[in-house]
Amino acid sequence: MAGMSGRMSTVIKSKISKMLDKAEDPSETLEYSYQRQTELLQNVKKGIADVVTSKKRLQLQQQKLEQQVVKLDTQARQALAAGREDLARLALERKQFAQDELRSLDSQVAELEHQQQMLVDREQKMRGKIESFRTKKEVIKAQYSAAEAQVKISEAATGVGEEMADVGLAMQRAMDKTEGMRARAGAMEELEASGAFDDNLTLTGGGDDIDRQLHELTSQSGVDDDLARLKAEIGQGSSAPAGELGAGDPAGGQERSA
C-alpha cells in the first residue's frame, strides 16, 4: 500500500506540474517576481525611515540633556558662590544624573546609526539586484514574445495549428465532395450518350403515344402472319385422299372384302 500511495502521489504531482506548466505565462511570472522584489525593497526603505526617525528622537533628547547639564552646572556655581553648598551639591547630583542619561542616549544613537548603515547597505545591494533583474526580465520577455510569434507564424505557414488544421480538414472534405459530384456528373453524361436512358424508357413502357401505337401495329401484324401460316398448313393436310388416311387401318380392309 505504501508503494501504491507513493506512486499515486508521484502521478498526481506530475499531472499538476504539467497543468501548471501549461497555464504558466513566463511574462506574468517575471512581472510578479519583479513586483515582489520591489515590495521587499520598499519594506527595507521603510525600515530605514523608522530607524532614522527613532535616532532623531533620541538626538532631540540628547540636546535637551546637554542643555540641562550646562544649566545645572551654572546653578551649582551660583549656589556655591552664594554660600549655599547644599544647593550646589543638589545641582551637581542632577547634573550627574543627566550626564548618565546622556551617555546612555549616545550608546543608543550609535546603535541606531549602525542599524541604519546596515539597512542602507542592504537597500543599495537590493536595488542593484532588482535593477539587474529588471533588465534580464525585459530581455527574457522580449525573447519569449519573439519565440511565441515565430511559433504562431510557423503554425500558420505549415498549417499545424489547431485552427489551420480545422481549415485543412474542411478544405479536404470540400475537395472530396467536389470530386464525387464530378464523377457522378461524368457517369450521367456517359449513360445518356450511350442511350441507356432511352432503353430504360422502352423497357418500362415509356415513350410517347405514337411509339406505342407503332409497336402494337407491328406486333399485331406478326400475329396475323403466324395465324395465316398455321391455317395454310392445316388446310393442306385436310385435302389428302381418304384412302391415304385409312391405308393402314385393318378394320377398313375387312369391310371392303365382305
Secondary structure, DSSP 8 states (H G I E B T S, - for coil): -HHHHHHHHHHHHHHHHHHHHHH--HHHHHHHHHHHHHHHHHHHHHHHHHHHHHHHHHHHHHHHHHHHHHHHHHHHHHHHHTT-HHHHHHHHHHHHHHHHHHHHHHHHHHHHHHHHHHHHHHHHHHHHHHHHHHHHHHHHHHHHHHHHHHHHHHHHHHT-SHHHHHHHHHHHHHHHHHHHHHHHHHHHHHHHHTTHHHHHHHHTT-S-HHHHHHHHHHHHHHHHHHHHHHHHHHHHHHTS-HHHHTTT-HHHHHHHH-
